[in-house]
């Protein structure tokens, strides 16, 4: 199963050969669905999982994978139906509620998502992903004290949690405590050197404090860690510009505009540094 996630293309090819010889190998079908999901081929993953469902072989774990792939495909009503059924049939299993929360967030139904996370905590007190979800919702909605309490609890349970360190750093930045925030972002990056979110926040905090030369490699590492975003590219561009690298700034701005053309300020800055052409 791990190979299906780490090298999905090879796994898909090999499992397709196996299934051509024996279509009834349910373990191979199940593993291929995981490989399809890891490769971003969600419709094909759904197809394999629906075959398991039709044969009455869909496990609770399979239902979660099916629901998540339906969500990634934008088929939210189907995802809700699958996940709610999984929750009913497996009342002590927290994962359906976590996945339902993701669907509700995608539908901008934050209150419903919060209720889903609370159901998880009722089943598993101090479940880290439920605490994180509630913290993120509170941060999004401006309930900063509640967000801080959720992230603090995560760090009590797992002091090495890089995500909670990063979000606590965000709260420090909002409170005007930039150096405290930078220290937390550094700890998160030390813990998880490939954590794109922590790298990006560290880069942004350093740039905001006037340390452009120090910020630059962290913007580059954040973009390498992925996913590439217009926000990260704009930060990189502005940092390069502050360091006198107009050509490098222009390249980053152009890529940002390719990703999201609806950025008039970026387009204007690009035109200015390109000599108005």
C-alpha positions as CSV (number, residue, x, y, z in Angstrom):
1,X,0.0,0.0,0.0
2,X,2.9,2.4,0.7
3,X,4.3,2.0,-2.8
4,X,0.8,3.0,-4.1
5,X,1.3,6.3,-2.4
6,X,5.0,6.9,-3.0
7,X,5.3,5.7,-6.6
8,X,1.7,5.6,-7.8
9,X,2.4,5.5,-11.6
10,X,4.4,2.3,-11.3
11,X,1.8,0.8,-8.9
12,X,-1.0,1.6,-11.3
13,X,0.8,0.0,-14.2
14,X,1.6,-3.2,-12.2
15,X,-1.8,-3.5,-10.6
16,X,-3.6,-3.0,-13.9
17,X,-1.6,-6.0,-15.3
18,X,-2.6,-8.1,-12.3
19,X,-6.2,-7.2,-12.5
20,X,-6.3,-7.9,-16.2
21,X,-5.3,-11.5,-15.3
22,X,-7.6,-11.8,-12.3
23,X,-10.3,-9.1,-12.1
24,X,-11.6,-10.6,-8.8
25,X,-8.5,-9.7,-6.8
26,X,-10.1,-7.1,-4.4
27,X,-6.9,-6.3,-2.6
28,X,-5.3,-5.3,-6.0
29,X,-8.4,-3.2,-6.9
30,X,-8.3,-1.5,-3.5
31,X,-4.6,-0.7,-3.8
32,X,-5.0,0.6,-7.3
33,X,-7.7,3.0,-6.1
34,X,-5.2,4.4,-3.5
35,X,-2.6,4.7,-6.3
36,X,-5.0,6.5,-8.6
37,X,-5.9,8.9,-5.7
38,X,-2.2,9.6,-5.0
39,X,-1.7,10.3,-8.7
40,X,-4.6,12.8,-8.7
41,X,-6.7,10.6,-11.0
42,X,-9.7,10.8,-8.7
43,X,-12.4,9.7,-11.2
44,X,-10.5,6.4,-11.8
45,X,-10.1,5.9,-8.0
46,X,-13.8,6.4,-7.6
47,X,-14.5,3.9,-10.3
48,X,-12.4,1.2,-8.5
49,X,-14.0,2.0,-5.2
50,X,-17.5,1.9,-6.6
51,X,-16.7,-1.6,-7.9
52,X,-15.9,-2.7,-4.4
53,X,-19.1,-1.1,-3.2
54,X,-21.1,-2.9,-5.8
55,X,-19.6,-6.2,-4.7
56,X,-20.4,-5.4,-1.0
57,X,-16.7,-5.2,-0.2
58,X,-16.4,-1.5,0.7
59,X,-14.7,-1.3,4.2
60,X,-15.0,1.8,6.4
61,X,-11.5,2.8,5.3
62,X,-12.5,2.4,1.7
63,X,-15.5,4.6,2.3
64,X,-13.3,7.4,3.6
65,X,-11.0,7.1,0.5
66,X,-14.1,7.2,-1.7
67,X,-15.6,10.2,0.1
68,X,-12.3,12.1,-0.1
69,X,-12.0,11.4,-3.9
70,X,-15.5,12.5,-4.5
71,X,-14.7,15.7,-2.6
72,X,-11.6,16.3,-4.6
73,X,-13.6,15.8,-7.8
74,X,-16.2,18.4,-6.7
75,X,-18.9,15.8,-6.3
76,X,-19.8,17.1,-2.8
77,X,-23.3,15.7,-2.4
78,X,-22.1,12.2,-3.3
79,X,-19.2,12.6,-0.8
80,X,-21.6,13.6,2.0
81,X,-23.8,10.6,1.3
82,X,-20.9,8.2,1.4
83,X,-19.3,9.7,4.5
84,X,-22.6,10.0,6.5
85,X,-23.3,6.3,5.7
86,X,-19.8,5.4,6.9
87,X,-20.4,7.4,10.1
88,X,-23.7,5.7,10.8
89,X,-22.3,2.2,10.1
90,X,-19.2,2.8,12.2
91,X,-20.3,5.1,15.1
92,X,-16.9,4.8,17.0
93,X,-14.8,5.6,13.9
94,X,-13.8,9.3,13.9
95,X,-12.5,9.6,10.3
96,X,-15.9,10.0,8.5
97,X,-16.5,13.1,10.6
98,X,-13.1,14.5,9.8
99,X,-13.7,14.0,6.1
100,X,-17.2,15.5,6.4
101,X,-15.7,18.6,8.0
102,X,-13.5,19.0,4.9
103,X,-16.6,18.8,2.7
104,X,-18.5,21.3,4.8
105,X,-15.5,23.7,4.7
106,X,-15.5,23.4,1.0
107,X,-19.2,24.3,1.0
108,X,-18.5,27.3,3.3
109,X,-20.5,25.7,6.0
110,X,-18.2,26.4,8.9
111,X,-20.7,25.8,11.7
112,X,-21.4,22.3,10.3
113,X,-17.6,21.7,10.0
114,X,-17.1,22.7,13.7
115,X,-19.9,20.4,14.7
116,X,-18.1,17.6,12.8
117,X,-14.9,18.3,14.7
118,X,-16.7,18.3,18.0
119,X,-18.1,14.9,17.2
120,X,-14.5,13.6,16.7
121,X,-13.5,15.1,20.1
122,X,-16.4,13.3,21.7
123,X,-15.1,10.1,20.3
124,X,-11.3,10.8,20.8
125,X,-10.6,13.6,23.3
126,X,-7.6,15.7,22.2
127,X,-7.7,14.3,18.6
128,X,-5.0,16.5,17.1
129,X,-6.6,17.0,13.6
130,X,-10.0,17.9,15.2
131,X,-8.3,20.4,17.5
132,X,-6.4,21.8,14.5
133,X,-9.6,22.0,12.4
134,X,-11.4,24.0,15.2
135,X,-8.3,26.2,15.6
136,X,-8.2,26.9,11.9
137,X,-11.9,27.8,11.8
138,X,-11.5,30.1,14.8
139,X,-8.5,31.8,13.2
140,X,-10.4,32.2,9.9
141,X,-13.4,33.8,11.7
142,X,-11.2,36.1,13.9
143,X,-11.8,34.3,17.2
144,X,-8.1,34.5,18.0
145,X,-8.2,33.6,21.7
146,X,-10.0,30.4,20.8
147,X,-7.6,29.6,18.0
148,X,-4.6,30.2,20.4
149,X,-6.2,27.8,22.9
150,X,-6.7,25.1,20.3
151,X,-3.1,25.3,19.0
152,X,-1.7,25.4,22.5
153,X,-3.5,22.2,23.4
154,X,-2.1,20.5,20.3
155,X,1.4,21.5,21.5
156,X,0.7,20.2,24.9
157,X,-0.3,16.8,23.4
158,X,2.6,16.9,20.8
159,X,5.2,19.6,21.4
160,X,6.8,18.9,18.0
161,X,3.7,19.6,15.9
162,X,5.0,21.9,13.2
163,X,1.5,22.9,12.0
164,X,0.5,24.2,15.5
165,X,3.8,26.0,15.9
166,X,3.2,27.7,12.5
167,X,-0.3,28.8,13.3
168,X,0.7,30.1,16.7
169,X,3.4,32.1,14.9
170,X,0.7,33.6,12.7
171,X,-1.2,34.7,15.9
172,X,2.0,36.2,17.2
173,X,2.4,38.2,14.0
174,X,-1.1,39.5,14.3
175,X,-0.4,40.6,17.8
176,X,2.6,42.5,16.6
177,X,5.1,40.1,18.1
178,X,7.2,39.6,15.0
179,X,10.3,38.2,16.6
180,X,8.3,35.7,18.7
181,X,6.6,34.6,15.4
182,X,9.9,34.2,13.6
183,X,11.2,32.0,16.4
184,X,8.2,29.8,16.1
185,X,8.4,29.6,12.3
186,X,12.1,28.6,12.6
187,X,11.2,25.9,15.1
188,X,8.6,24.6,12.7
189,X,11.0,24.5,9.8
190,X,13.7,22.8,11.9
191,X,11.1,20.2,12.8
192,X,9.8,19.8,9.2
193,X,12.3,21.2,6.7
194,X,9.9,20.6,3.8
195,X,6.8,22.2,5.4
196,X,5.9,24.7,2.7
197,X,3.5,26.7,4.9
198,X,6.1,27.2,7.7
199,X,8.7,28.1,5.1
200,X,6.4,30.7,3.5
201,X,5.4,32.3,6.8
202,X,9.0,32.4,7.9
203,X,10.0,34.1,4.6
204,X,7.2,36.6,4.8
205,X,8.0,37.5,8.4
206,X,11.7,38.0,7.7
207,X,10.8,40.1,4.6
208,X,8.4,42.2,6.7
209,X,11.1,42.9,9.2
210,X,13.4,44.2,6.5
211,X,15.7,41.1,6.3
212,X,15.2,40.5,2.6
213,X,18.5,38.6,2.0
214,X,17.6,36.2,4.8
215,X,14.1,35.8,3.5
216,X,15.0,35.0,-0.1
217,X,16.1,31.4,0.3
218,X,13.0,30.6,2.4
219,X,10.7,31.9,-0.3
220,X,12.6,29.7,-2.8
221,X,12.4,26.7,-0.5
222,X,8.7,27.3,0.1
223,X,8.1,27.3,-3.7
224,X,10.2,24.1,-4.1
225,X,8.2,22.4,-1.3
226,X,5.0,23.3,-3.2
227,X,2.3,23.9,-4.1
228,X,3.3,27.0,-6.0
229,X,1.0,29.9,-5.3
230,X,0.7,33.5,-6.5
231,X,1.2,34.6,-2.9
232,X,4.5,32.9,-2.6
233,X,5.6,34.1,-6.0
234,X,4.7,37.7,-5.2
235,X,6.6,37.5,-2.0
236,X,9.6,36.1,-3.8
237,X,9.3,38.9,-6.5
238,X,9.1,41.7,-3.9
239,X,12.0,40.3,-2.0
240,X,14.1,40.1,-5.2
241,X,13.1,43.6,-6.0
242,X,14.2,44.8,-2.6
243,X,17.6,43.2,-3.3
244,X,17.9,44.9,-6.7
245,X,17.2,41.8,-8.8
246,X,14.6,43.4,-11.2
247,X,14.9,40.6,-13.8
248,X,14.3,37.9,-11.1
249,X,11.4,39.9,-9.7
250,X,9.9,40.2,-13.2
251,X,10.1,36.4,-13.7
252,X,8.3,35.7,-10.5
253,X,5.6,38.3,-11.1
254,X,5.0,36.8,-14.6
255,X,4.6,33.3,-13.2
256,X,2.2,34.7,-10.6
257,X,0.1,36.4,-13.2
258,X,0.0,33.2,-15.3
259,X,-1.5,31.5,-12.2
260,X,-3.9,34.3,-11.4
261,X,-4.3,37.1,-14.1
262,X,-6.7,39.1,-11.8
263,X,-3.9,40.9,-10.0
264,X,-3.9,44.6,-11.2
265,X,-1.3,45.7,-8.7
266,X,1.1,42.9,-9.7
267,X,0.5,43.7,-13.4
268,X,1.2,47.3,-12.8
269,X,4.4,46.6,-10.8
270,X,5.6,44.2,-13.5
271,X,5.0,46.9,-16.1
272,X,7.0,49.4,-14.1
273,X,10.0,47.3,-13.5
274,X,10.0,46.1,-17.1
275,X,10.4,49.6,-18.4
276,X,6.7,50.2,-19.2
277,X,6.7,47.7,-22.1
